[in-house]
Amino acid sequence: MTTIQPEGEQIRRAVEWISEEKQASPEKNRLKLLEEAGIKFNLSPVEEEYLAKLTKP
């Protein structure tokens, strides 16, 4: 059964996840994390682009 998330909730969760991953392992590649987050949180290409802008160093 799928759970309906409020609009933007997946992006918020992806930002939190990326932040946690970077804190745990600062050497992790940002672009690789963005790619993993897109898959993990089922983000659309537009959402992935927005996520990349949000997490820009």
C-alpha positions as CSV (number, residue, x, y, z in Angstrom):
1,M,0.0,0.0,0.0
2,T,1.4,3.4,-0.9
3,T,1.3,6.4,1.3
4,I,0.2,9.7,0.0
5,Q,2.8,12.4,0.9
6,P,2.1,16.1,1.0
7,E,3.6,18.0,-1.9
8,G,7.2,18.6,-1.3
9,E,7.5,16.1,1.5
10,Q,9.7,13.8,-0.5
11,I,12.1,16.6,-1.3
12,R,12.3,17.6,2.4
13,R,13.0,14.0,3.3
14,A,15.7,13.8,0.6
15,V,17.4,17.0,1.9
16,E,17.4,15.5,5.4
17,W,18.8,12.2,4.2
18,I,21.6,13.9,2.1
19,S,22.5,16.0,5.1
20,E,22.7,13.0,7.4
21,E,24.8,11.1,4.8
22,K,27.3,14.0,4.4
23,Q,27.6,14.4,8.2
24,A,28.3,10.7,8.6
25,S,30.7,10.5,5.6
26,P,31.9,14.0,4.4
27,E,34.0,12.4,1.7
28,K,30.9,11.1,-0.1
29,N,30.4,12.6,-3.6
30,R,27.5,15.1,-3.6
31,L,26.4,14.2,-7.1
32,K,26.3,10.5,-6.2
33,L,24.2,11.3,-3.2
34,L,21.8,13.4,-5.3
35,E,21.4,10.4,-7.7
36,E,20.8,8.0,-4.8
37,A,18.2,10.4,-3.2
38,G,16.4,10.7,-6.5
39,I,16.0,6.9,-6.6
40,K,15.3,6.4,-2.9
41,F,12.6,9.1,-2.7
42,N,11.2,8.5,-6.2
43,L,11.8,12.1,-7.3
44,S,10.9,13.5,-10.7
45,P,13.6,15.0,-12.9
46,V,12.3,18.5,-11.9
47,E,12.4,17.6,-8.2
48,E,16.0,16.3,-8.6
49,E,17.0,19.5,-10.3
50,Y,15.4,21.5,-7.4
51,L,17.1,19.3,-4.9
52,A,20.5,19.9,-6.6
53,K,20.0,23.7,-6.2
54,L,18.9,23.3,-2.5
55,T,22.0,21.3,-1.6
56,K,24.5,23.3,-3.7
57,P,27.8,23.7,-1.7
